[in-house]
């Protein structure tokens, strides 16, 4: 029983850690994309002027 309980605990813990890492990755991508959008706006102005 303890072996199956440990497996279940590892599965639940791994799922929680995976979700947290996924949320951090998504949040980081949103931040980097927001920064890139600002730089792209400036780059697009430069390319149009060029």
PDB file of N, CA, C and O in Angstrom:
ATOM      1  N   UNK A   1       0.834  -1.206   0.000  1.00  0.00           N
ATOM      2  CA  UNK A   1       0.000   0.000   0.000  1.00  0.00           C
ATOM      3  C   UNK A   1       0.869   1.256   0.000  1.00  0.00           C
ATOM      4  O   UNK A   1       0.549   2.242  -0.663  1.00  0.00           O
ATOM      5  N   UNK A   2       1.965   1.210   0.747  1.00  0.00           N
ATOM      6  CA  UNK A   2       2.782   2.420   0.830  1.00  0.00           C
ATOM      7  C   UNK A   2       3.424   2.742  -0.513  1.00  0.00           C
ATOM      8  O   UNK A   2       3.602   3.913  -0.846  1.00  0.00           O
ATOM      9  N   UNK A   3       3.774   1.714  -1.290  1.00  0.00           N
ATOM     10  CA  UNK A   3       4.392   1.953  -2.592  1.00  0.00           C
ATOM     11  C   UNK A   3       3.407   2.648  -3.522  1.00  0.00           C
ATOM     12  O   UNK A   3       3.773   3.606  -4.204  1.00  0.00           O
ATOM     13  N   UNK A   4       2.163   2.180  -3.558  1.00  0.00           N
ATOM     14  CA  UNK A   4       1.173   2.810  -4.429  1.00  0.00           C
ATOM     15  C   UNK A   4       0.841   4.215  -3.923  1.00  0.00           C
ATOM     16  O   UNK A   4       0.580   5.114  -4.722  1.00  0.00           O
ATOM     17  N   UNK A   5       0.848   4.406  -2.619  1.00  0.00           N
ATOM     18  CA  UNK A   5       0.583   5.734  -2.062  1.00  0.00           C
ATOM     19  C   UNK A   5       1.698   6.702  -2.441  1.00  0.00           C
ATOM     20  O   UNK A   5       1.443   7.860  -2.771  1.00  0.00           O
ATOM     21  N   UNK A   6       2.930   6.217  -2.391  1.00  0.00           N
ATOM     22  CA  UNK A   6       4.051   7.071  -2.775  1.00  0.00           C
ATOM     23  C   UNK A   6       3.974   7.427  -4.248  1.00  0.00           C
ATOM     24  O   UNK A   6       4.249   8.567  -4.621  1.00  0.00           O
ATOM     25  N   UNK A   7       3.604   6.468  -5.095  1.00  0.00           N
ATOM     26  CA  UNK A   7       3.484   6.745  -6.526  1.00  0.00           C
ATOM     27  C   UNK A   7       2.416   7.808  -6.767  1.00  0.00           C
ATOM     28  O   UNK A   7       2.610   8.720  -7.570  1.00  0.00           O
ATOM     29  N   UNK A   8       1.298   7.685  -6.073  1.00  0.00           N
ATOM     30  CA  UNK A   8       0.223   8.666  -6.232  1.00  0.00           C
ATOM     31  C   UNK A   8       0.684  10.036  -5.757  1.00  0.00           C
ATOM     32  O   UNK A   8       0.372  11.049  -6.384  1.00  0.00           O
ATOM     33  N   UNK A   9       1.419  10.073  -4.663  1.00  0.00           N
ATOM     34  CA  UNK A   9       1.908  11.352  -4.154  1.00  0.00           C
ATOM     35  C   UNK A   9       2.892  11.973  -5.126  1.00  0.00           C
ATOM     36  O   UNK A   9       2.869  13.183  -5.348  1.00  0.00           O
ATOM     37  N   UNK A  10       3.761  11.150  -5.709  1.00  0.00           N
ATOM     38  CA  UNK A  10       4.718  11.684  -6.691  1.00  0.00           C
ATOM     39  C   UNK A  10       3.984  12.178  -7.932  1.00  0.00           C
ATOM     40  O   UNK A  10       4.352  13.204  -8.504  1.00  0.00           O
ATOM     41  N   UNK A  11       2.951  11.455  -8.351  1.00  0.00           N
ATOM     42  CA  UNK A  11       2.185  11.885  -9.521  1.00  0.00           C
ATOM     43  C   UNK A  11       1.506  13.220  -9.265  1.00  0.00           C
ATOM     44  O   UNK A  11       1.549  14.114 -10.110  1.00  0.00           O
ATOM     45  N   UNK A  12       0.881  13.358  -8.104  1.00  0.00           N
ATOM     46  CA  UNK A  12       0.202  14.616  -7.770  1.00  0.00           C
ATOM     47  C   UNK A  12       1.224  15.736  -7.624  1.00  0.00           C
ATOM     48  O   UNK A  12       1.018  16.838  -8.132  1.00  0.00           O
ATOM     49  N   UNK A  13       2.317  15.457  -6.936  1.00  0.00           N
ATOM     50  CA  UNK A  13       3.350  16.474  -6.764  1.00  0.00           C
ATOM     51  C   UNK A  13       3.971  16.865  -8.084  1.00  0.00           C
ATOM     52  O   UNK A  13       4.223  18.045  -8.324  1.00  0.00           O
ATOM     53  N   UNK A  14       4.223  15.895  -8.944  1.00  0.00           N
ATOM     54  CA  UNK A  14       4.784  16.197 -10.256  1.00  0.00           C
ATOM     55  C   UNK A  14       3.823  17.019 -11.095  1.00  0.00           C
ATOM     56  O   UNK A  14       4.242  17.917 -11.826  1.00  0.00           O
ATOM     57  N   UNK A  15       2.539  16.718 -10.994  1.00  0.00           N
ATOM     58  CA  UNK A  15       1.544  17.479 -11.754  1.00  0.00           C
ATOM     59  C   UNK A  15       1.510  18.930 -11.275  1.00  0.00           C
ATOM     60  O   UNK A  15       1.445  19.856 -12.084  1.00  0.00           O
ATOM     61  N   UNK A  16       1.553  19.122  -9.957  1.00  0.00           N
ATOM     62  CA  UNK A  16       1.526  20.484  -9.406  1.00  0.00           C
ATOM     63  C   UNK A  16       2.772  21.247  -9.844  1.00  0.00           C
ATOM     64  O   UNK A  16       2.685  22.402 -10.263  1.00  0.00           O
ATOM     65  N   UNK A  17       3.928  20.599  -9.745  1.00  0.00           N
ATOM     66  CA  UNK A  17       5.170  21.261 -10.168  1.00  0.00           C
ATOM     67  C   UNK A  17       5.123  21.572 -11.656  1.00  0.00           C
ATOM     68  O   UNK A  17       5.554  22.646 -12.076  1.00  0.00           O
ATOM     69  N   UNK A  18       4.608  20.653 -12.455  1.00  0.00           N
ATOM     70  CA  UNK A  18       4.504  20.879 -13.895  1.00  0.00           C
ATOM     71  C   UNK A  18       3.593  22.046 -14.219  1.00  0.00           C
ATOM     72  O   UNK A  18       3.903  22.857 -15.092  1.00  0.00           O
ATOM     73  N   UNK A  19       2.470  22.135 -13.519  1.00  0.00           N
ATOM     74  CA  UNK A  19       1.535  23.244 -13.758  1.00  0.00           C
ATOM     75  C   UNK A  19       2.186  24.569 -13.380  1.00  0.00           C
ATOM     76  O   UNK A  19       2.062  25.555 -14.106  1.00  0.00           O
ATOM     77  N   UNK A  20       2.880  24.590 -12.243  1.00  0.00           N
ATOM     78  CA  UNK A  20       3.547  25.830 -11.827  1.00  0.00           C
ATOM     79  C   UNK A  20       4.602  26.243 -12.838  1.00  0.00           C
ATOM     80  O   UNK A  20       4.704  27.420 -13.183  1.00  0.00           O
ATOM     81  N   UNK A  21       5.390  25.283 -13.316  1.00  0.00           N
ATOM     82  CA  UNK A  21       6.419  25.608 -14.307  1.00  0.00           C
ATOM     83  C   UNK A  21       5.776  26.089 -15.606  1.00  0.00           C
ATOM     84  O   UNK A  21       6.284  27.011 -16.244  1.00  0.00           O
ATOM     85  N   UNK A  22       4.667  25.472 -15.998  1.00  0.00           N
ATOM     86  CA  UNK A  22       3.984  25.890 -17.222  1.00  0.00           C
ATOM     87  C   UNK A  22       3.450  27.314 -17.073  1.00  0.00           C
ATOM     88  O   UNK A  22       3.564  28.117 -17.999  1.00  0.00           O
ATOM     89  N   UNK A  23       2.873  27.630 -15.921  1.00  0.00           N
ATOM     90  CA  UNK A  23       2.362  28.983 -15.700  1.00  0.00           C
ATOM     91  C   UNK A  23       3.502  29.996 -15.732  1.00  0.00           C
ATOM     92  O   UNK A  23       3.360  31.075 -16.307  1.00  0.00           O
ATOM     93  N   UNK A  24       4.635  29.651 -15.114  1.00  0.00           N
ATOM     94  CA  UNK A  24       5.771  30.564 -15.136  1.00  0.00           C
ATOM     95  C   UNK A  24       6.280  30.741 -16.561  1.00  0.00           C
ATOM     96  O   UNK A  24       6.632  31.854 -16.953  1.00  0.00           O
ATOM     97  N   UNK A  25       6.324  29.672 -17.338  1.00  0.00           N
ATOM     98  CA  UNK A  25       6.795  29.764 -18.721  1.00  0.00           C
ATOM     99  C   UNK A  25       5.843  30.621 -19.548  1.00  0.00           C
ATOM    100  O   UNK A  25       6.289  31.467 -20.322  1.00  0.00           O
ATOM    101  N   UNK A  26       4.543  30.413 -19.392  1.00  0.00           N
ATOM    102  CA  UNK A  26       3.559  31.192 -20.146  1.00  0.00           C
ATOM    103  C   UNK A  26       3.647  32.656 -19.746  1.00  0.00           C
ATOM    104  O   UNK A  26       3.608  33.533 -20.608  1.00  0.00           O
ATOM    105  N   UNK A  27       3.765  32.936 -18.443  1.00  0.00           N
ATOM    106  CA  UNK A  27       3.871  34.316 -17.980  1.00  0.00           C
ATOM    107  C   UNK A  27       5.138  34.970 -18.526  1.00  0.00           C
ATOM    108  O   UNK A  27       5.119  36.135 -18.923  1.00  0.00           O
ATOM    109  N   UNK A  28       6.234  34.220 -18.544  1.00  0.00           N
ATOM    110  CA  UNK A  28       7.478  34.754 -19.090  1.00  0.00           C
ATOM    111  C   UNK A  28       7.369  35.025 -20.577  1.00  0.00           C
ATOM    112  O   UNK A  28       7.890  36.030 -21.062  1.00  0.00           O
ATOM    113  N   UNK A  29       6.694  34.138 -21.315  1.00  0.00           N
ATOM    114  CA  UNK A  29       6.522  34.352 -22.750  1.00  0.00           C
ATOM    115  C   UNK A  29       5.663  35.580 -23.001  1.00  0.00           C
ATOM    116  O   UNK A  29       5.939  36.349 -23.921  1.00  0.00           O
ATOM    117  N   UNK A  30       4.635  35.772 -22.203  1.00  0.00           N
ATOM    118  CA  UNK A  30       3.773  36.952 -22.373  1.00  0.00           C
ATOM    119  C   UNK A  30       4.585  38.220 -22.146  1.00  0.00           C
ATOM    120  O   UNK A  30       4.444  39.193 -22.887  1.00  0.00           O
ATOM    121  N   UNK A  31       5.435  38.209 -21.123  1.00  0.00           N
ATOM    122  CA  UNK A  31       6.253  39.383 -20.848  1.00  0.00           C
ATOM    123  C   UNK A  31       7.231  39.646 -21.984  1.00  0.00           C
ATOM    124  O   UNK A  31       7.383  40.791 -22.410  1.00  0.00           O
ATOM    125  N   UNK A  32       7.900  38.604 -22.483  1.00  0.00           N
ATOM    126  CA  UNK A  32       8.875  38.797 -23.552  1.00  0.00           C
ATOM    127  C   UNK A  32       8.181  39.221 -24.838  1.00  0.00           C
ATOM    128  O   UNK A  32       8.712  40.043 -25.584  1.00  0.00           O
ATOM    129  N   UNK A  33       7.003  38.671 -25.108  1.00  0.00           N
ATOM    130  CA  UNK A  33       6.278  39.068 -26.310  1.00  0.00           C
ATOM    131  C   UNK A  33       5.827  40.526 -26.196  1.00  0.00           C
ATOM    132  O   UNK A  33       5.835  41.252 -27.190  1.00  0.00           O
ATOM    133  N   UNK A  34       5.439  40.953 -25.012  1.00  0.00           N
ATOM    134  CA  UNK A  34       5.047  42.341 -24.817  1.00  0.00           C
ATOM    135  C   UNK A  34       6.226  43.260 -25.068  1.00  0.00           C
ATOM    136  O   UNK A  34       6.071  44.322 -25.671  1.00  0.00           O
ATOM    137  N   UNK A  35       7.408  42.858 -24.609  1.00  0.00           N
ATOM    138  CA  UNK A  35       8.597  43.664 -24.860  1.00  0.00           C
ATOM    139  C   UNK A  35       8.961  43.644 -26.334  1.00  0.00           C
ATOM    140  O   UNK A  35       9.384  44.666 -26.876  1.00  0.00           O
ATOM    141  N   UNK A  36       8.808  42.519 -26.985  1.00  0.00           N
ATOM    142  CA  UNK A  36       9.129  42.419 -28.403  1.00  0.00           C
ATOM    143  C   UNK A  36       8.159  43.244 -29.234  1.00  0.00           C
ATOM    144  O   UNK A  36       8.557  43.833 -30.240  1.00  0.00           O
ATOM    145  N   UNK A  37       6.906  43.295 -28.835  1.00  0.00           N
ATOM    146  CA  UNK A  37       5.939  44.076 -29.590  1.00  0.00           C
ATOM    147  C   UNK A  37       6.334  45.550 -29.597  1.00  0.00           C
ATOM    148  O   UNK A  37       6.203  46.228 -30.617  1.00  0.00           O
ATOM    149  N   UNK A  38       6.811  46.036 -28.472  1.00  0.00           N
ATOM    150  CA  UNK A  38       7.236  47.428 -28.428  1.00  0.00           C
ATOM    151  C   UNK A  38       8.429  47.642 -29.349  1.00  0.00           C
ATOM    152  O   UNK A  38       8.474  48.633 -30.078  1.00  0.00           O
ATOM    153  N   UNK A  39       9.400  46.721 -29.328  1.00  0.00           N
ATOM    154  CA  UNK A  39      10.569  46.868 -30.169  1.00  0.00           C
ATOM    155  C   UNK A  39      10.184  46.726 -31.634  1.00  0.00           C
ATOM    156  O   UNK A  39      10.755  47.399 -32.491  1.00  0.00           O
ATOM    157  N   UNK A  40       9.210  45.848 -31.935  1.00  0.00           N
ATOM    158  CA  UNK A  40       8.783  45.677 -33.318  1.00  0.00           C
ATOM    159  C   UNK A  40       8.104  46.940 -33.831  1.00  0.00           C
ATOM    160  O   UNK A  40       8.252  47.289 -35.003  1.00  0.00           O
ATOM    161  N   UNK A  41       7.372  47.621 -32.981  1.00  0.00           N
ATOM    162  CA  UNK A  41       6.748  48.868 -33.418  1.00  0.00           C
ATOM    163  C   UNK A  41       7.816  49.874 -33.812  1.00  0.00           C
ATOM    164  O   UNK A  41       7.699  50.545 -34.837  1.00  0.00           O
ATOM    165  N   UNK A  42       8.855  49.976 -32.998  1.00  0.00           N
ATOM    166  CA  UNK A  42       9.927  50.904 -33.337  1.00  0.00           C
ATOM    167  C   UNK A  42      10.666  50.435 -34.584  1.00  0.00           C
ATOM    168  O   UNK A  42      11.041  51.249 -35.427  1.00  0.00           O
ATOM    169  N   UNK A  43      10.876  49.129 -34.703  1.00  0.00           N
ATOM    170  CA  UNK A  43      11.564  48.603 -35.878  1.00  0.00           C
ATOM    171  C   UNK A  43      10.730  48.833 -37.133  1.00  0.00           C
ATOM    172  O   UNK A  43      11.276  49.143 -38.192  1.00  0.00           O
ATOM    173  N   UNK A  44       9.416  48.684 -37.022  1.00  0.00           N
ATOM    174  CA  UNK A  44       8.577  48.877 -38.199  1.00  0.00           C
ATOM    175  C   UNK A  44       8.642  50.336 -38.649  1.00  0.00           C
ATOM    176  O   UNK A  44       8.628  50.615 -39.848  1.00  0.00           O
ATOM    177  N   UNK A  45       8.711  51.255 -37.708  1.00  0.00           N
ATOM    178  CA  UNK A  45       8.836  52.665 -38.096  1.00  0.00           C
ATOM    179  C   UNK A  45      10.155  52.902 -38.799  1.00  0.00           C
ATOM    180  O   UNK A  45      10.227  53.631 -39.788  1.00  0.00           O
ATOM    181  N   UNK A  46      11.204  52.275 -38.273  1.00  0.00           N
ATOM    182  CA  UNK A  46      12.512  52.449 -38.886  1.00  0.00           C
ATOM    183  C   UNK A  46      12.520  51.844 -40.293  1.00  0.00           C
ATOM    184  O   UNK A  46      13.066  52.438 -41.223  1.00  0.00           O
ATOM    185  N   UNK A  47      11.916  50.668 -40.446  1.00  0.00           N
ATOM    186  CA  UNK A  47      11.922  50.016 -41.759  1.00  0.00           C
ATOM    187  C   UNK A  47      11.090  50.825 -42.764  1.00  0.00           C
ATOM    188  O   UNK A  47      11.459  50.917 -43.935  1.00  0.00           O
ATOM    189  N   UNK A  48       9.983  51.406 -42.321  1.00  0.00           N
ATOM    190  CA  UNK A  48       9.210  52.240 -43.224  1.00  0.00           C
ATOM    191  C   UNK A  48       9.979  53.494 -43.623  1.00  0.00           C
ATOM    192  O   UNK A  48       9.914  53.924 -44.774  1.00  0.00           O
ATOM    193  N   UNK A  49      10.698  54.073 -42.689  1.00  0.00           N
ATOM    194  CA  UNK A  49      11.510  55.244 -43.023  1.00  0.00           C
ATOM    195  C   UNK A  49      12.634  54.844 -43.966  1.00  0.00           C
ATOM    196  O   UNK A  49      13.002  55.605 -44.861  1.00  0.00           O
ATOM    197  N   UNK A  50      13.179  53.647 -43.763  1.00  0.00           N
ATOM    198  CA  UNK A  50      14.274  53.209 -44.594  1.00  0.00           C
ATOM    199  C   UNK A  50      13.799  52.856 -45.971  1.00  0.00           C
ATOM    200  O   UNK A  50      14.601  52.461 -46.818  1.00  0.00           O
TER     201      UNK A  50
END
